[in-house]
Amino acid sequence: MTEPYTPAGDSRVQAAVPAGSSYNDASLGADASLGEIVSRLTTDVGTLTRQELALAKAELQAEAKQAGKGAGMLGGAAVAGWMLALFVSLTVMWALGEAMHLAWAALIVAVIWGVIAAVLGASGRKALKDVNPKPEQTVETLKEDAQWLKTRKP
């Protein structure tokens, strides 16, 4: 890349570059006062920060849109899976109904689903009990940082 990077050249953040910003103006002359230089530097840092935030916003919007599509497809897959389980259960119930009364067949299928629900519920509950919400590593690192800062005091 032979040209210096200028955020104003990025089309995604072009709207964030204010008219008359230092990126569009000629540089200050050699006779500029310290106040003018500091003022311009402050303006340039503010402009750069706004441009970076606009770029991050544009990128995150694109990612959020893609994640929304994926979540919608997963929701559709869940509904389709639910319908599959329902119709397979009805098929098993009617198949058992050929060998016994339909009410007993329905009860057998319901008991099977009850056992599945109990096993999944118990497994999920156990998994949630094992979760530690306290970020142990972060707490330890913060303690180390605090200890280091105490040793740096004059």
C-alpha positions as CSV (number, residue, x, y, z in Angstrom):
1,M,0.0,0.0,0.0
2,T,1.8,3.1,-1.2
3,E,-0.7,5.7,-0.2
4,P,-1.3,6.6,3.5
5,Y,-4.6,5.4,4.9
6,T,-7.2,8.1,5.1
7,P,-10.5,7.0,6.8
8,A,-12.3,9.6,4.7
9,G,-11.6,7.4,1.6
10,D,-13.6,4.5,3.1
11,S,-17.0,4.6,1.4
12,R,-18.7,2.8,4.4
13,V,-17.8,5.7,6.7
14,Q,-17.9,8.6,4.2
15,A,-20.9,10.0,5.9
16,A,-19.0,10.3,9.2
17,V,-16.4,12.7,7.7
18,P,-17.6,16.2,8.5
19,A,-17.2,18.8,5.8
20,G,-14.2,20.9,6.4
21,S,-12.4,18.3,8.5
22,S,-8.6,18.3,8.6
23,Y,-8.5,15.4,6.2
24,N,-9.9,17.6,3.5
25,D,-8.0,20.8,4.4
26,A,-4.4,21.7,3.6
27,S,-2.1,21.1,6.5
28,L,-1.3,24.0,8.9
29,G,1.5,26.2,8.0
30,A,4.8,26.4,10.0
31,D,3.7,29.5,11.7
32,A,0.7,27.8,13.5
33,S,0.5,28.3,17.2
34,L,0.5,25.5,19.7
35,G,-3.2,26.1,20.4
36,E,-4.1,25.7,16.8
37,I,-2.1,22.5,16.5
38,V,-3.7,21.1,19.7
39,S,-7.1,22.2,18.5
40,R,-6.6,20.5,15.1
41,L,-5.2,17.4,16.7
42,T,-8.3,17.2,19.0
43,T,-10.6,17.6,16.1
44,D,-8.8,15.0,14.1
45,V,-8.9,12.5,16.9
46,G,-12.6,13.1,17.4
47,T,-13.2,12.7,13.7
48,L,-11.2,9.5,13.6
49,T,-13.0,8.1,16.6
50,R,-16.4,8.9,15.0
51,Q,-15.3,7.2,11.7
52,E,-14.1,4.1,13.5
53,L,-17.3,3.9,15.4
54,A,-19.3,4.2,12.2
55,L,-17.2,1.5,10.6
56,A,-17.7,-0.8,13.6
57,K,-21.5,-0.1,13.4
58,A,-21.6,-0.9,9.7
59,E,-19.8,-4.2,10.3
60,L,-21.9,-5.2,13.3
61,Q,-25.1,-4.4,11.4
62,A,-24.1,-6.8,8.6
63,E,-23.1,-9.5,11.2
64,A,-26.4,-9.0,13.1
65,K,-28.4,-9.4,9.9
66,Q,-26.6,-12.7,9.1
67,A,-27.1,-13.9,12.6
68,G,-30.8,-13.1,12.5
69,K,-31.2,-15.1,9.3
70,G,-29.4,-18.0,10.9
71,A,-31.5,-17.8,14.0
72,G,-34.7,-17.7,11.9
73,M,-33.6,-20.8,10.1
74,L,-32.8,-22.6,13.3
75,G,-36.3,-21.7,14.6
76,G,-37.8,-23.1,11.5
77,A,-35.8,-26.3,11.9
78,A,-37.0,-26.5,15.5
79,V,-40.7,-26.3,14.4
80,A,-40.1,-28.9,11.7
81,G,-38.4,-31.2,14.3
82,W,-41.4,-30.7,16.6
83,M,-43.8,-31.6,13.8
84,L,-41.7,-34.7,13.0
85,A,-41.7,-35.9,16.6
86,L,-45.5,-35.3,16.7
87,F,-46.2,-37.3,13.6
88,V,-43.8,-40.1,14.4
89,S,-45.5,-40.4,17.8
90,L,-48.9,-40.6,16.1
91,T,-47.6,-43.2,13.7
92,V,-46.2,-45.3,16.6
93,M,-49.5,-44.9,18.5
94,W,-51.6,-46.1,15.6
95,A,-49.2,-48.9,14.9
96,L,-49.5,-50.1,18.5
97,G,-53.3,-49.5,18.1
98,E,-53.4,-52.4,15.7
99,A,-52.2,-54.8,18.5
100,M,-54.1,-53.2,21.4
101,H,-56.7,-50.7,22.2
102,L,-55.8,-47.2,20.9
103,A,-56.1,-45.6,24.3
104,W,-53.4,-48.0,25.7
105,A,-51.2,-47.3,22.7
106,A,-51.6,-43.5,23.3
107,L,-50.7,-44.0,26.9
108,I,-47.5,-46.0,26.0
109,V,-46.3,-43.3,23.7
110,A,-47.1,-40.6,26.3
111,V,-45.1,-42.5,28.9
112,I,-42.1,-42.9,26.5
113,W,-42.2,-39.1,26.0
114,G,-42.5,-38.6,29.7
115,V,-39.4,-40.7,30.3
116,I,-37.5,-38.7,27.6
117,A,-38.6,-35.4,29.2
118,A,-37.5,-36.6,32.7
119,V,-34.1,-37.7,31.5
120,L,-33.4,-34.5,29.6
121,G,-34.7,-32.4,32.5
122,A,-32.5,-34.2,35.0
123,S,-29.5,-33.9,32.7
124,G,-30.1,-30.2,32.1
125,R,-30.6,-29.5,35.7
126,K,-27.3,-31.2,36.6
127,A,-25.5,-29.3,33.9
128,L,-26.8,-26.0,35.2
129,K,-25.8,-26.9,38.8
130,D,-22.2,-27.4,37.5
131,V,-22.1,-23.9,36.0
132,N,-20.0,-21.5,37.9
133,P,-21.2,-17.9,37.1
134,K,-18.1,-16.4,38.8
135,P,-15.3,-15.7,36.3
136,E,-12.6,-17.2,38.4
137,Q,-9.7,-16.4,36.0
138,T,-10.7,-12.8,35.7
139,V,-11.0,-12.4,39.4
140,E,-7.6,-13.9,39.9
141,T,-6.1,-11.6,37.3
142,L,-7.7,-8.6,38.8
143,K,-6.3,-9.5,42.2
144,E,-2.8,-9.9,40.6
145,D,-3.2,-6.5,38.9
146,A,-4.2,-4.9,42.2
147,Q,-1.2,-6.5,44.0
148,W,1.1,-5.2,41.2
149,L,-0.3,-1.7,41.5
150,K,0.3,-1.7,45.3
151,T,4.0,-2.6,44.7
152,R,4.3,0.3,42.2
153,K,3.3,3.0,44.7
154,P,6.2,5.3,45.7
